[in-house]
Amino acid sequence: MKRFISLLLVLVCLPIAAQTTTGTFEKYPVFPECENESIATLQHCFETTLRSKIYSNFNIPEIVVQEDYTGKVAVFFEVTKDGEFKVLYVDAIYTELKEETRRIFEELPKIKPATYNSNPTYVQFTMSIPVPIKAVPIQLEDEATVSEAKKVETLKNEYEEIKNLPYENEEYSSQINIPFSHHSYSLFDPALNRVGQNNHTAQKPFIYSEVNKYYDFEAENEKLLKDKSSWFGRKLWNEHLVTIKGKDYWITLDAGVDLQVGKDFEAELKTYNNTRLVYTQGGIGKNFNFFAVIYESQGRFADYFNRFARARKPDGGAPAIIPGRGIAKKFRSDSFDYPIATGHISYSPSKTFNFQLGHGKNFIGDGYRSLLVSDNASPYPYFKINTTFWKLKYTNTWTSLRDVRPEVTADGSYRTKFIANHYLSYNVTKRLNIGLFESVVWQNDNDRGFDFNYINPVIFYRAIEFSTGARGGNALIGLTSKYKFTDRINAYGQMIIDEFSSSDIFGGEGSYKNKIGYQIGAKYYDAFGVGGLYLQAEYNRVRPYTYSHNSVILNYGHNNQSLAHTLGANFSEFITIARYQKGRIFGDLKFIFAKRGFEFNTEDDSLFYGGNIYGTEDNRVSELGNEVAQGNTTDFFHGELQAGYLINPATNLKIYASLIVRDFKPEIDTETVFENQTTWLNFGLRTDLFNWYYDF
């Protein structure tokens, strides 16, 4: 019987539990301190007062202290009809604890007994006393205070209640931009270009949720996973380094690298790149996501690449601008240091709208190159709205850009200019898509700042350009198209018109105002029945003076780089690309043949031939008779082979080797344009998060 009672006391869940022979009672016993309590708070007052008196007078026996005991004492007691406390049973590991408990209860004062039907009655309680004593309870005075105390106790457990749930690849259904890498995008490009689908493929980068509908990222990555059970094995081969997930949020955190070592054999130059990066992505709630990357880099590249970077150096003493990255500092005697940070926040309040604020790049087109907006230049701040409904997708982008040349720098500060873009994509049929593009560039002249004339997302920019003055802005318009012949073959095209003058465009006299360019291309998926083989052919042709302007700052460039095609203007180019991936093994092969026209930039000839988009049209070589590749005509060849192994599909970490063979033959050698050949062998370990172009 004693064992049963002891077990019953130990299993008591409530701090103090009461019972009577009638099963209940109308009113709790009353301490003098509780005389003014309401019936609703009388129980709480009784319990806290009793504990206060016991805890404050309880002397822990010496043996308990010496043996560092932690536990509890279970007490079974009653308050009699006369209001006296009577211990019925004590359960404790030490006899000394039992004796001390009986002593405390014997010293408790006589109180008003419990009542039933207005008559005194006895009531029995079970109580647990912690050893050692933790705290003396505070006497609570009213219901509001009782409620507040319970709230405080709940809040004190907040930290312990935070649980890290299993990460379940939430990024694949998020509003985050998929890092834009041509090879990575080629893996799901076939899934996006099936006949009959009502999607839009020109506005890049894509967000995961719009692609995941057609290409199951989780299922595809599941095929690549290695059977690894150790933490290190899983993190190296399969997973993000750190994942945090709660009820309504998730975060991943990864460290990455871009480590390269190589050699430019013709220049006898050892090359390297040493990039360390940290990137994080996550979601808060259902529709808000973020992505950020910080890069710290040093490097020395092939001779042609280094010269290209130095030729674009900004005002202020920095030695170079690394193409596609940004302004570089000098590192050691012959290398560059170029830190950079990119990222964006993305919010989709509905299936129709997506809003993004970021520092990064954008791309419009289905080709390898873009004549409208490409990711060739350095990252820039932007705000973008994507609106998708019916058979339409409408993209508005506003960006802030810089002109860093010495001739436009004012008071030691780089010049600021702005660009607003509209792009409307329309699925005419289940096979045919067409797109309309409009862009305007304006500068911060007359303290004009951001011109709110251009904030309207539907207005025709050309009309605003006229209203703000002949040189107040530079408007461009463009057309795109794509036709799906089958699920495996499609063709695409673009046209850019920088000076909309029909008489000059169709006059056939080679007017310098005939500033147009066009692109045609085709893609072949699973070519010749080989799964994973992707073939692409593309032709680009841009007339001289395209993207430039008579107000020199209103050119279509940023940080001394073109915002559209990598080669600028005044060229024709043919590209063939083959990409292949099976499992984790991948390879890319690319050939580029181009004819380009450069300026001579000599004392005898300093005229502008239309190749450099930063040239001024006021210095043009001719009003009429202008032809593609005029000036210092140059034959250009670029061949690039890359092969490697995907180490981790979650972070896109790759190990690879690449070989670049380049031939550059101008008609006349000048100080900046001269014949050279390059054979550049490179080995690398890279977290592939962006396109890096070497073909210029």
C-alpha positions, 0 to 999 in steps of 0.5 A: 500500500505504501509503495502504491501511495508513493508511486501516486505522489511521484506521478502527480502532475499539478504543483498542488492537487486537492481532493475531498470525500465529496469529490469537490468543495466550494471554497478553498482554505483561506490564509490571512493573506488571501482574505480579500481574494475573489473566489476565482483567484483564491486557489492560486493565492492559497497555493502560492502562499503555501509554497512561499511559507514552505520554501522560505523556511525550508532548511536543506539538510547537510547530507543533501548538500554534501551529496549534491542531491537534486530531486524532490519531496512528495507530500500528502497532507490535509487541511482539517475542518479546524484549519490545521495542517496535518501531514499524512505521508512524506516520500523522500530519499533521505530521512532528514528531508522527511523530518524537515518537511514534517517540521515545516508543516507543523509550524504552519499557522491555523487558517480558515478551513475549506467549506462545502455547502457553507460548512467546514470540511477537510481537504487533502492535497498532494504537493511536490517540493523541489530539492534544492529549493529554486525560488520563493513564489510571489503572492499574486493579488488579482486575476490580471496579475495571475494572467500576466504571470502565466504569460511571463512563464510562457515567454520564458520558455520561448527559446526552448520552444524554437525547433529547427525543422528538417530542410526540404528544399524550399528554395525550389518552390521559392521566389528566388532567382535561379543563379544565371549560368548558361550551362545550368540553364541548358539543363532545364531549357528543354523542359521550358520549350515544349510545344503547347506550354504557356510560359515565357523564357526570355526574361532572365534570371528565372525564379525557381517557382516558375521553372519548377512547374515544368522541371522538378528540381528536387527529383532531378537532383535526387538522381545525382545524390550520393549515398553518404551518411556522415555529416561531412560526406552529405555536406560535401556531395549533396547538401547545403552547408547550413540549413535553418528552418522553422514554422514560417521561415527557412535559411541556407548558408554556404561557403564557396570558391572560384579557384583557378590556376593556369597559363597563357602559353603565348604570353608565357604568363601564369594565371590564377584566380582566388575567390572566396565567397559566402552566400545565403538564401531564405524565405520569410512567410510564404511569398517573401524571399532573399538571396545574397552573395559576398565575393572577395577575389584576387586574380591575374588572367591571360594577357588579352584579358588583362589588357581588356580590363586595364583599357577600361580602367575608371577615373581615380587611379584604379588600374582596371575594371574586371569584365562582368565583375567591377572596379579592381584595385592593384594587387601585388605588382601584376594582379587585381583585387576586386571585391563584389556583393550581389543579392536581391529580395523578391516578393510575390503577393499573388501568382500575377505579380513578382517584385524584386529589389536587387543589386545584380544583372538581368538578361532578355532573350533566348540566345547566348547573346542579347542585343537588348539587355545582357549580363555582360556588364558589372552588377548594378542596383535595380527594381523589377516588376514581373506581371504574368497573366493570360498569354502575357508576361510584362517586365518593367525594370528601373536601374541606376548606372555609372559612367566612370570615364575621366572625361565625364567625372565631375568633382571626383564623383562618377556620373550617374545615369538611369535606365527604364525598360519595358518588355512585353512577351506574348504567346501568339500560338502554342508555338509562336512567341513575340516580344516588344522591348522599349528602353530609355537612358537619361542622365542626372543633368540639371539636378534632374535625378531620377525622372519620374516621367519614366516611372509609369510602367505602360507609357511610351518612352519615345514620347517622353524622350521628345518632351524632355529635350532632344538630348534629354534621353536615349530611347531604344526599341526592340523586337523578339520572337521564338518559334517551337518547331517540335519539343526538341527544336526551336528558333529565336531572333531579336532586333534592336533599333537605336535610331527609329528613322525609317528613311535612314534604315530603309534608304540603303545609303549606309546612314550613320542613323541606321543603328540597328542590329539583329540576331537569329538562332536555333536550339536542338535538344537531345540532339541526334537522339543523344540524351543530354546533348544540347546544340545551339547556333547563333548569328548576331549582326550590329551596325556601327554607332548602335548603342552610342549617342551624341550626348556621350553619357547617354550610351547604352553602357555601365562601368565602361562595359556594354549593357547589351552584346559583349562585342559592343557594335560594328560587328558580325558574329557566328556562334556554335555551342555544344553542351552535354551532361550525364549524371555529374559529368559535364562538358561545353564546346564553343566556337565564335567567328566574328568580323569586328570594326575598331577605331584607329585612335591615332594622331592621323585618324581619331575619328569614330567608326562606330565600334566603341559604344562610348564614342560620340557620334559628333565625331563620326567618320561619315554621314553616309556609306557606313558599313558593318566592321568598318574602320580597323577591320579585325578577324576574330576567332574564339574557341573554348572547351570546358569539361568537369565534374559536378561535386555538389548539386545543391551549391553547384560546386564544380571541378573543371579544366578549360582550354581557350584558343583565341586569334585576333587579327586587325588590318593595322596594328595600333597601340590598343588593337594589334594582332595576337594569339592566345592559348590559355589552359586553366584548371578550376574549382568553382561555385557556379553562380554567374556567367563569366565571359572570356569571349570578347 
